[in-house]
Amino acid sequence: MFHTIETLPADPILGLNQTFQKDNNPEKINLSVGVYQNASGQTPIFSAVKKAEQQLIDGQMTKTYAPQAGDPAFLDHIARLLLSTPVVAQLGDRLATVMTPGGCGALRMGAELLVSTGFKGKVWVSNPTWANHFPLLQSAGLSLTTYRYYDANIRGVDFAAMLEDLQQIPEGDVVLLHGCCHNPTGADITPEQWDQVINVLAERKLVPFIDVAYQGFGQGLDEDAYGVRQAVAKLPEVLIANSCSKNFGLYRERTGAVMMLCESAKQTNAAKSHVMSAARRCYSMSPYHGGGIVGHLLSDDVLTVEWKTELNQVRERMQMLRQGLAEGLNQAQSKMNFDFVARSNGMFCYLGIPRDDVLTLRSDFAIYLLESTRINIAGLSEDNLPVIVERVSEVLTR
């Protein structure tokens, strides 16, 4: 059966990370992998998460199945963390949440829900967008196309072009939006621009599918949730894919949620039933452990305060590194202005240097970043920042 099968090329991001792992250069630096790292280059466990996990384990009396929709405490608290308690109360039974295997699982379950409705339109994604959006949604049977978003010439969002494209999208189509900390560019729209986008979505009767993977990594938990909160407050139908990988540090636990808002409680209940059916076909039910940790943590006021403090420290450290990279590069050379690096949000940004320079950094100095020039800000450290500034400036001015 398998004698004709051929090996597929490696994923661009995961494959580059494998190449980095094989590099024997002791001074190698990885700016490609999308995980938070501390000053020692480790991806730590939040102390509040560690405590919640231990308490959860100590209190467990069984390993029997959890409810298929997920841990009730997780479902309740993750919705309130993202949307706020008043908004969740206002939405009532029009909102449903199902726990999923990470944000990828949430995206896929949202895609399965769209397919189950008989949706024949297109899903519009930003140009560029996270590379895995395409295989996750297309393999469910959806058709994807792009709207303009990032302009390399201005090193930021071309909002006029974005709005113009959204205004031309056929009624009833789906628009995938990044809730905050746009991956891969780090360039976000402002609250005022969010308001304009939501007005266009309402006028054109478009359905937003909002991917929220970095709440708390941009400007703050509440600030980063502005767009999604306005969407659910003002639009009749919204899909949300939420991930706990970054802001709870639960990468390997695969913890996420898909949220559905429909015009009526009856419609929401029907939508939830289709998500549950799709989950049953794909993986039956999501892993419990990560959701159990988050549900337990957010149910405890002391642990929640501790987690929020740690999350603030992570965000402030990344902002410090981002500012240091921008200032360092601007001081070291005059060929490019890197102020845009300091303006971007979250873990990622485009460095915007020529592709040949990206390859030179890799071959000559073992500094790894994607050919798109996306870098992981959390791959920087107090130790390697001067080295990166020196090497990038060198290749730019050769």
C-alpha positions as CSV (number, residue, x, y, z in Angstrom):
1,M,0.0,0.0,0.0
2,F,2.7,2.5,0.9
3,H,5.3,1.7,-1.7
4,T,4.3,4.6,-3.9
5,I,4.0,7.3,-1.2
6,E,6.6,10.1,-1.2
7,T,8.0,12.1,1.6
8,L,6.4,15.6,1.8
9,P,8.5,18.7,2.3
10,A,8.9,19.9,5.9
11,D,6.7,22.7,7.2
12,P,8.5,26.0,6.6
13,I,8.6,26.9,10.3
14,L,9.0,23.5,11.8
15,G,11.5,22.5,9.2
16,L,13.7,25.6,9.8
17,N,13.6,24.8,13.5
18,Q,14.9,21.3,12.7
19,T,17.7,22.8,10.6
20,F,18.6,25.0,13.6
21,Q,18.7,22.0,15.9
22,K,21.2,20.3,13.6
23,D,23.4,23.3,13.4
24,N,26.6,22.7,15.4
25,N,27.5,26.4,15.7
26,P,27.7,27.1,19.5
27,E,26.7,30.7,18.9
28,K,23.5,29.9,16.9
29,I,20.4,32.0,17.6
30,N,16.8,30.9,16.8
31,L,14.4,33.8,16.0
32,S,12.0,31.6,14.1
33,V,10.2,29.3,16.6
34,G,6.9,30.7,17.9
35,V,7.3,30.2,21.7
36,Y,8.0,32.6,24.5
37,Q,11.5,32.3,25.9
38,N,13.0,33.9,29.0
39,A,16.4,35.5,29.4
40,S,17.9,32.0,29.7
41,G,16.4,30.8,26.4
42,Q,13.9,28.6,28.2
43,T,10.1,28.4,27.9
44,P,9.1,28.6,31.6
45,I,6.0,27.3,33.3
46,F,4.1,30.2,34.9
47,S,4.3,29.7,38.7
48,A,0.5,30.2,39.0
49,V,0.0,27.6,36.4
50,K,2.3,25.2,38.2
51,K,0.4,25.7,41.4
52,A,-3.0,25.3,39.7
53,E,-1.7,22.1,38.1
54,Q,-0.5,20.6,41.3
55,Q,-3.8,21.5,43.1
56,L,-5.8,20.0,40.3
57,I,-3.8,16.7,40.4
58,D,-4.0,16.5,44.2
59,G,-7.7,16.9,44.1
60,Q,-8.5,14.5,41.3
61,M,-10.2,11.2,42.3
62,T,-10.8,9.9,38.8
63,K,-9.6,9.9,35.2
64,T,-12.9,9.2,33.7
65,Y,-14.1,11.2,30.7
66,A,-14.9,14.8,31.1
67,P,-18.0,16.3,29.5
68,Q,-17.5,16.3,25.7
69,A,-17.8,20.1,25.5
70,G,-15.0,20.4,28.0
71,D,-14.3,21.3,31.6
72,P,-17.3,23.5,32.8
73,A,-15.0,25.8,34.9
74,F,-12.8,26.3,31.8
75,L,-15.7,27.0,29.5
76,D,-17.1,29.6,31.9
77,H,-14.0,31.4,32.8
78,I,-12.3,31.5,29.4
79,A,-15.4,33.1,27.9
80,R,-15.4,35.7,30.6
81,L,-11.7,36.3,30.3
82,L,-11.9,37.1,26.6
83,L,-15.3,38.7,26.4
84,S,-15.8,40.1,30.0
85,T,-18.3,39.0,32.5
86,P,-20.9,41.7,31.6
87,V,-20.8,40.9,27.9
88,V,-21.1,37.1,28.6
89,A,-24.1,37.8,30.8
90,Q,-25.7,40.0,28.1
91,L,-25.2,37.4,25.4
92,G,-26.7,34.6,27.5
93,D,-27.6,31.5,25.6
94,R,-26.7,33.1,22.3
95,L,-23.1,32.3,23.1
96,A,-21.7,28.8,23.3
97,T,-18.1,27.6,24.0
98,V,-16.5,24.2,23.3
99,M,-13.0,23.2,24.5
100,T,-10.7,22.1,21.7
101,P,-7.2,20.8,21.2
102,G,-5.4,24.2,21.1
103,G,-6.2,27.1,18.8
104,C,-5.6,24.9,15.8
105,G,-8.5,22.7,17.0
106,A,-10.7,25.7,17.5
107,L,-10.0,27.0,14.0
108,R,-10.7,23.5,12.5
109,M,-13.9,23.1,14.5
110,G,-15.0,26.6,13.3
111,A,-14.2,25.5,9.7
112,E,-16.2,22.3,10.2
113,L,-19.2,24.3,11.5
114,L,-19.1,26.6,8.4
115,V,-19.0,23.5,6.1
116,S,-21.9,21.9,8.0
117,T,-24.1,25.0,7.2
118,G,-23.7,24.4,3.5
119,F,-21.6,27.6,3.2
120,K,-20.3,28.0,-0.4
121,G,-18.7,31.4,-0.1
122,K,-15.1,32.4,0.6
123,V,-13.1,32.9,3.8
124,W,-11.1,36.1,3.4
125,V,-7.8,36.2,5.3
126,S,-5.3,39.0,5.7
127,N,-2.3,39.2,3.3
128,P,-0.2,38.0,5.0
129,T,-1.6,35.7,7.6
130,W,-0.4,32.8,9.8
131,A,0.7,30.1,7.3
132,N,-1.3,27.3,9.0
133,H,-4.6,29.1,8.4
134,F,-4.6,27.8,4.9
135,P,-4.2,24.1,5.5
136,L,-6.4,24.1,8.6
137,L,-9.4,25.7,6.8
138,Q,-8.9,24.5,3.2
139,S,-8.6,20.8,4.2
140,A,-12.1,21.2,5.8
141,G,-13.4,22.1,2.4
142,L,-13.4,25.9,2.6
143,S,-12.1,28.3,-0.1
144,L,-9.7,31.0,1.0
145,T,-8.7,34.3,-0.6
146,T,-7.0,37.4,0.7
147,Y,-7.7,41.0,1.5
148,R,-4.9,43.6,1.7
149,Y,-3.5,44.2,5.1
150,Y,0.3,44.8,5.5
151,D,2.2,47.2,3.3
152,A,6.0,46.5,3.3
153,N,6.6,50.0,2.0
154,I,5.1,51.7,5.1
155,R,6.0,48.8,7.5
156,G,2.5,48.7,8.8
157,V,-1.2,48.2,8.1
158,D,-2.5,49.8,5.0
159,F,-5.9,50.4,6.6
160,A,-7.4,52.2,3.6
161,A,-6.6,49.3,1.3
162,M,-7.9,46.8,3.9
163,L,-11.2,48.7,4.3
164,E,-11.6,49.1,0.6
165,D,-11.2,45.3,0.1
166,L,-13.7,44.5,2.9
167,Q,-16.3,46.8,1.3
168,Q,-16.1,44.7,-1.9
169,I,-16.6,41.3,-0.2
170,P,-19.8,39.6,-1.2
171,E,-22.6,39.5,1.3
172,G,-22.5,36.5,3.6
173,D,-18.8,35.7,3.2
174,V,-16.5,35.1,6.2
175,V,-13.7,37.4,7.2
176,L,-10.9,35.9,9.3
177,L,-9.4,38.6,11.6
178,H,-6.5,38.5,14.1
179,G,-7.8,39.5,17.5
180,C,-4.5,41.1,18.4
181,C,-0.7,40.7,17.9
182,H,-1.0,39.9,14.2
183,N,1.0,36.9,13.2
184,P,3.4,37.2,11.3
185,T,3.7,41.0,11.1
186,G,3.0,42.3,14.7
187,A,1.1,45.1,13.0
188,D,-2.4,45.6,14.6
189,I,-5.3,47.9,13.8
190,T,-6.3,50.5,16.4
191,P,-9.5,50.4,18.4
192,E,-10.9,53.2,16.1
193,Q,-10.1,51.1,13.1
194,W,-11.7,48.0,14.7
195,D,-14.9,50.1,15.0
196,Q,-14.8,50.9,11.3
197,V,-14.1,47.3,10.4
198,I,-17.1,46.1,12.5
199,N,-19.3,48.7,10.8
200,V,-18.4,47.4,7.4
201,L,-19.0,43.8,8.5
202,A,-22.5,44.8,9.7
203,E,-23.3,46.7,6.5
204,R,-22.0,44.0,4.2
205,K,-23.6,41.2,6.4
206,L,-20.2,39.5,6.7
207,V,-19.4,37.0,9.4
208,P,-16.1,37.5,11.4
209,F,-14.0,34.5,12.4
210,I,-11.6,36.0,14.9
211,D,-8.4,34.2,15.8
212,V,-7.3,35.1,19.3
213,A,-3.9,33.5,20.1
214,Y,-2.1,36.2,22.1
215,Q,-4.5,37.9,24.5
216,G,-2.4,39.7,27.0
217,F,0.8,39.8,24.9
218,G,0.0,43.1,23.2
219,Q,-1.2,45.9,25.3
220,G,-3.0,44.1,28.1
221,L,-5.8,41.5,28.6
222,D,-8.6,43.9,28.3
223,E,-7.0,46.1,25.6
224,D,-6.2,43.1,23.4
225,A,-9.8,42.0,23.6
226,Y,-11.3,45.2,22.3
227,G,-12.0,44.1,18.8
228,V,-13.6,40.8,19.7
229,R,-15.7,42.4,22.4
230,Q,-17.0,45.0,20.1
231,A,-17.8,42.3,17.5
232,V,-19.9,40.2,19.8
233,A,-21.7,43.3,21.1
234,K,-22.6,44.6,17.7
235,L,-22.9,41.7,15.2
236,P,-25.5,38.9,15.1
237,E,-23.0,36.1,14.2
238,V,-19.4,35.7,15.3
239,L,-17.0,32.8,15.4
240,I,-13.9,32.9,17.7
241,A,-10.9,30.6,17.9
242,N,-9.1,31.0,21.2
243,S,-5.8,29.6,22.3
244,C,-4.2,29.2,25.8
245,S,-0.8,28.2,24.4
246,K,0.9,31.6,24.8
247,N,-0.8,33.5,27.6
248,F,-0.9,30.4,29.9
249,G,2.3,28.8,28.6
250,L,0.3,25.6,27.9
251,Y,1.9,24.8,24.5
252,R,2.1,21.1,24.8
253,E,-1.2,20.7,26.6
254,R,-3.1,21.8,23.5
255,T,-5.7,24.0,25.2
256,G,-8.2,26.1,23.3
257,A,-11.8,26.9,22.7
258,V,-14.1,27.6,19.8
259,M,-16.9,30.2,20.6
260,M,-20.1,30.6,18.6
261,L,-22.4,33.6,18.7
262,C,-25.7,33.3,16.7
263,E,-28.8,35.4,16.4
264,S,-30.8,33.2,18.7
265,A,-30.2,30.7,21.4
266,K,-31.9,28.0,19.2
267,Q,-29.4,28.7,16.4
268,T,-26.5,28.7,18.9
269,N,-27.6,25.3,20.3
270,A,-27.8,23.9,16.8
271,A,-24.3,25.3,15.9
272,K,-22.9,23.8,19.1
273,S,-24.4,20.4,18.2
274,H,-22.6,20.4,14.8
275,V,-19.3,21.3,16.5
276,M,-19.7,18.5,18.9
277,S,-20.5,16.1,16.0
278,A,-17.4,17.3,14.1
279,A,-15.3,16.8,17.2
280,R,-16.7,13.3,17.6
281,R,-15.7,12.5,14.1
282,C,-12.2,13.9,14.4
283,Y,-11.0,13.3,17.9
284,S,-14.1,12.5,20.0
285,M,-13.2,15.1,22.8
286,S,-10.3,17.4,23.5
287,P,-7.6,16.7,26.1
288,Y,-8.7,17.6,29.6
289,H,-5.5,18.5,31.5
290,G,-4.8,21.9,30.1
291,G,-8.4,23.1,30.3
292,G,-8.6,21.7,33.8
293,I,-5.6,23.8,34.8
294,V,-7.0,27.0,33.3
295,G,-10.4,26.4,34.8
296,H,-8.9,25.8,38.2
297,L,-6.6,28.8,38.0
298,L,-9.2,31.2,36.9
299,S,-11.6,29.9,39.6
300,D,-9.1,31.0,42.3
301,D,-8.7,34.7,42.8
302,V,-5.3,34.5,44.3
303,L,-3.9,32.3,41.5
304,T,-5.5,34.6,38.9
305,V,-3.8,37.7,40.4
306,E,-0.5,35.9,40.4
307,W,-0.9,34.7,36.8
308,K,-1.9,38.2,35.6
309,T,1.2,39.6,37.3
310,E,3.4,37.1,35.6
311,L,1.7,37.7,32.2
312,N,2.3,41.5,32.6
313,Q,6.0,40.8,33.2
314,V,6.2,38.7,30.1
315,R,4.6,41.4,28.0
316,E,6.8,44.2,29.5
317,R,9.9,42.2,28.8
318,M,9.0,41.6,25.2
319,Q,8.2,45.3,24.8
320,M,11.6,46.1,26.3
321,L,13.4,43.8,23.8
322,R,11.4,45.2,20.9
323,Q,12.4,48.7,21.8
324,G,16.0,47.7,22.3
325,L,16.1,46.1,18.9
326,A,14.6,49.1,17.2
327,E,16.9,51.6,18.9
328,G,20.0,49.4,18.5
329,L,19.5,48.9,14.8
330,N,18.8,52.6,14.2
331,Q,22.0,53.5,16.0
332,A,24.1,50.9,14.3
333,Q,23.3,51.8,10.7
334,S,21.4,54.3,8.6
335,K,20.2,52.3,5.6
336,M,16.9,51.4,7.2
337,N,14.7,53.0,9.9
338,F,13.5,50.3,12.3
339,D,11.0,52.4,14.3
340,F,8.2,50.1,13.1
341,V,9.7,47.3,15.2
342,A,8.9,49.3,18.4
343,R,5.4,50.0,17.2
344,S,4.4,46.4,16.6
345,N,2.7,44.1,19.1
346,G,3.1,40.6,20.6
347,M,5.7,38.0,19.8
348,F,6.3,38.7,16.1
349,C,7.2,41.3,13.6
350,Y,8.6,41.5,10.1
351,L,12.2,42.7,10.1
352,G,11.8,43.8,6.5
353,I,15.4,43.2,5.3
354,P,16.2,41.7,1.9
355,R,15.8,37.9,1.5
356,D,19.4,37.5,0.6
357,D,20.4,39.1,3.9
358,V,18.1,36.6,5.7
359,L,20.0,33.8,4.0
360,T,23.4,35.4,4.8
361,L,22.5,35.7,8.5
362,R,21.7,32.0,8.5
363,S,24.8,30.8,6.6
364,D,27.4,33.2,8.0
365,F,26.3,33.7,11.5
366,A,23.8,30.9,12.4
367,I,21.0,33.5,13.0
368,Y,17.7,31.9,12.0
369,L,14.6,33.8,10.9
370,L,12.0,33.0,8.3
371,E,12.5,34.0,4.8
372,S,9.5,36.3,5.1
373,T,11.7,38.1,7.7
374,R,9.3,37.2,10.5
375,I,11.2,37.1,13.8
376,N,10.1,36.0,17.3
377,I,10.8,38.9,19.6
378,A,10.9,36.5,22.5
379,G,13.9,34.8,20.8
380,L,15.8,37.9,21.7
381,S,17.6,38.1,25.0
382,E,19.7,40.6,26.9
383,D,22.8,38.6,25.8
384,N,22.1,38.0,22.2
385,L,20.5,41.4,21.4
386,P,23.9,43.2,20.8
387,V,25.0,40.3,18.6
388,I,21.9,40.4,16.5
389,V,22.1,44.2,16.1
390,E,25.7,43.9,15.0
391,R,25.1,41.1,12.5
392,V,22.0,42.5,11.0
393,S,23.6,45.9,10.6
394,E,26.7,44.3,9.0
395,V,24.7,42.4,6.3
396,L,22.6,45.5,5.6
397,T,25.7,47.7,5.0
398,R,27.8,45.2,3.0
